[in-house]
Every structure is written in structure tokens, then in C-alpha cells.
Amino acid sequence: MSTEKKKKFLQGNEACIEGALYAGCRFYAGYPITPSTEVMELMALSLPKVGGKFIQMEDEIGSICAAIGGALAGEKAMTGTSGPGFSLKQEALGWACMTEVPLVIVNVMRSGPSTGYPTGPSQSDVMQTKWGSHGDKPTITLVPASVQELFYETIRAFNLSEKYRTPVIVLFDEVIGHMREAITIPEPGEVEVLERRKPTCPPEDYRPYAIQNGEVAPLAPFGEGYRFHVTGLYHAEDGFPTANQQYIHDTGMRLVNKVEHNQDDICENEELFLDDAEVVVFAYGVSSKSAKFAVKELRAGGVKAGLLRPKTIWPFPSNALDKVVAAGNVKKIIVPEMNLGQIYGEVQKVVAGRCEVQGIFRVDTEPIHPKQIMSAVLGHQVEPTVIPDEVLIERPMDG
Amino acid sequence: MSSRYELRFSGSGGQGMILAGIIMAEAASIFGGKEAAQSQSYGPESRGGASKSEVIISDEPVDYPKATSIDAMLAMTQESCSKYYKDVKKDGILLIDSTEVKDIPEGPFKLYSYPIIDTARNELGKVITANIISLGMITELTGIVTHEAIEKAVLSRVPPAFLELNKKALQVGFERASELKAAG
């Protein structure tokens, strides 16, 4: 009976909120949308029980703005949505990046563009998480691929948002959000949870955007006597707008580089059979589940296939990918995605012609079938296949 | 990977096929000591349309949660049967509701046919127990989880007032499937 008690059979969306609560999230503002609605519903049920607050706002814009407010008031805050709602949140997301507000945003991807096919999975918001909001900005995006991992990665999202004082996006899709698996929820204290750093200086000396050792100052919660200005305009140490071009340059660079220069701290990857792999599948999220199945099947048949699975897609794990390519064994990299090649292009940039890169893209709301990946690795169709030819889009290496 | 066992529960939205999948997966993982993943596919409508729920049971963690080559499938409607039966593997099991599915698919699988929904309505007095009867039948036909495990999983999911009804529905499922097997 003891093992029955420790394990819980949960949906991905449930594991996400369990992770958020474990990490200390105590404020959620949201607006329901398939296939993310369970995240909101369960936060509404759970937060009052732990002394937190939940509010359903009038729309997605209001939701992220309320979550930013909650974060500025000192709470660990979260909002969640799917593609159409994520589009609406973009302006405020950029604002939170600029004002350096720790925040976690969940996007359970569905088929787009527009309202698309609400109950169908997709991976087509990957580029939107990086470029959806105007301006160069820091982007941390985690792409968990199982129910248990969703629990851990949501905790990591909160930790990273506190550490780097920036919004973090937890990006998954309808399959991961709605699938159920048995997971184990660790006891409090078993998994590291970072708490927000607070200023120790007297309120009159507080400079919310002062930089020390390259890091921005701790964030003071509103309501504790520290009064400061928060604006989306380029701002000086005190938070008020500035027109100093050197300062604008330094701040713009610092915002992006606080993420890009810490790739090795932020990025986590799973590696499978890479030591002698001649064909490597680079896959994330739901497509990595197909890839893992395919790679194990191929290995069982003596084919030298491997898997590189990023758990963090932004910053792009270029160091890990470069290491695999530089080792020299790899003849081909296959990138399966439920979009038309968003990460395929990023892989090409890193590979830079050193080996072949082939994409497998699907946008018909069915996950990529493992046999599509096996066929791409082997260079011929694996029979029997249930995939009609017209949904299989492959792109050879450019140039 | 050879221990991978794939099940698909299909019917129309509102028939409890997704719940059937969840209960089967819980029987295997929480009460059966195996690994299991349950996933689903459904249309935007809350009732009607073809809906399916898939369960992968394995001795190892499940890498891919969707069916690739199905060991056992349930079809409660004609639409879901016609749409989804093709993935049932050679010597796999296809259980259909004999009242609903008139266009009976042909293939190298073992076909079992039974009036599941009529039985729920007439013998149990509640049509909503059809998914629990079918869980009993699938359990008996496949042997992939024990009677005890599926019963624990069913009972942990239903409201107290309906415990006895669902216990009975499950029992009816075991018995009818056992008779079907005996009849070959």
C-alpha cells in the first residue's frame, strides 16, 4: 500500500500546477483556453488551500498584467494559456522582460494559426516564445516532455525566473498537457526552491535597477516601504526613464546576455546513444517521445542512431549541439517538429554545413509517428506505415 | 520494449472512453506495479464525434504515449470503429458493440462482438455503466491487468453512492467476456 500512496496518476496540466505549488507559487491570474484550462481550474481549487490567491481576469491581457502585479507585490506568480491567448500576452511579456519581473507563463500549445484546431497538439509557438514580443529580449523557455518532468521543470522555471529576474515560459502541447502518467511528488525540501532576493538597504537608498557584478538589484516587494518606478521605457538605476545612449546600449545588451551568456547554467539536455551515433535526432517536447521510441527501435536493430533532447529550447542549446557535431561521427541530424521547421532552422545555423540536416514536419494535429523518424534515419520507408505521404514534409540540407 | 502493450478505447464523446482509458492505466500503474501512459484525442465538441483514449502499458517507462500497433481495441460506435480499427495488429483483439457496429471490419485480428450498451441499459439500468462493463470485458479478454487491479481502479474513481453498481457492471463485463472467449 505504501507504494500506492507515494505515486499519483496525473495529467500533465495537473503536474504543472503541482510543480508551481511546490515552487511556492501563490498567485495565479488566468483566462481559460483549451488545452490549458485544467492549469487554471486546478490553480483556482488549490491556491486558496495554501493561502494563495487566484483570479480569473477579463481576458489574457488582463491575466498576464495581473500576474506581473502579483509578482511586483512579492509573490511568485503564474499565468497560463494556449496559442491565441499567448498572442494576446505578448506586449505584457515584453514589458515584464524590460522591467525584469520574475514570472512564469505556461503555454500549452494547440494547432494554429488563429483559433486553429483547439483540441489538437502542435509545436508551432516555439519561435513566438522568442520573437512574439517586439524588440530583442531575454527568453528562457523550457520544453518538458513527460508528466514527471513537467513537475520538475515547472519548479525550475520558477527558480530561473527568480535567479535571472525575468519571465520564464513553460512550453508544452496538448499531448503532454493531457496525457496521464504515474508521478512521484517529492517531500518539501527534496527539490531546491529558490526564494526571491530582497533588498537589505534602507528604502531611501534602494535602486531597483542598480547593477552590481553584472547582476540587477534584488526586487523589493511593493507594500514593504520601498517605493520605485517601473516602466517599459529604458530606465536608469532608479527606474525612471533615461535617454542616455550608453546606458540604453548597456541595458539592452545586459538584458539579453543575462540569458545568452548563461546557457550552460540554464540549458539541460537528455542524451541517448550519442557516443557513436551516425544519425542524431534532435527533438523536444512531444516529438522527442516519438524520437526516443524510434531511436531505441533502431538501436535494437543495430543502427547507430542517437537522440539529443533539449529540455530548454531558449536559450538555444547551441553548445550541446555543437559538441555533438564537432565529435565528427555524425552524418545526419534529423529534426522532427509539429510545425514547419521552426527549430530546424536553428539547428542548421549551429551545424553550419558540417553534416546533413533533415526536417520532419507535421501540422495535421497528429504527433509525428516513430516510423516517420525511423524512415528518415534509414533513408527508406519503414513498413507498415499509417502515415499518408502528403503529410510527410521533408527538407534536405540547404546549400 | 517487447513488453509494450497497446490499448485503444474508442466511441463517441460523452460515452466515457477517456475515463475508461484513465482507469485502465491506473489499474496497470498504481494498482498493477507496471508503467503506463494514457493519452487521448477528441474533437472540439463535448458530445458526439469520434473520441479515443489510448493506454500504453509496459515494464519500462513509456517513451511514446500513442498507439503504434494495437494489441486490443474497443469500439462503441460505427464511426469510431471504421475510423480507428486499422491500427489493430495481427492476432490483436477488437471488441465491438454489436448493436452499434453493423459494418463489421475484416482483418487478421480476433473479433469479439457484444451488445454492451444494451446490457448497461437493460441489466444495469444505467447506460452510463457501458464503459465499466467494457473495462471488465477488455480486462478479461486481454489479461493485461488483474481483476483486483481493475476493480480497485474503478472503485477509486466512482462516487460512493455508485460503488455497488460499478462493481456489478465490472463483474458483468468479466462474465460476458469469459463466455465470449469460451465460445471461441
Interface residues (C-beta under 8 A of the other chain):
Chain A: T3 E4 K7 F9 T34 Y117 P118 T119 V175 H178 M179 R180 E181 A182 K289 S290 K292 F293 K296 E297 A300 P367 H369 P370 K371 V386
Chain B: M1 I22 A25 E26 S29 I30 F31 G33 E35 A36 A37 Q38 S39 Q40 S41 Y42 G43 P44 V62 D63 Y64 P65 K66 T68 K86 D87
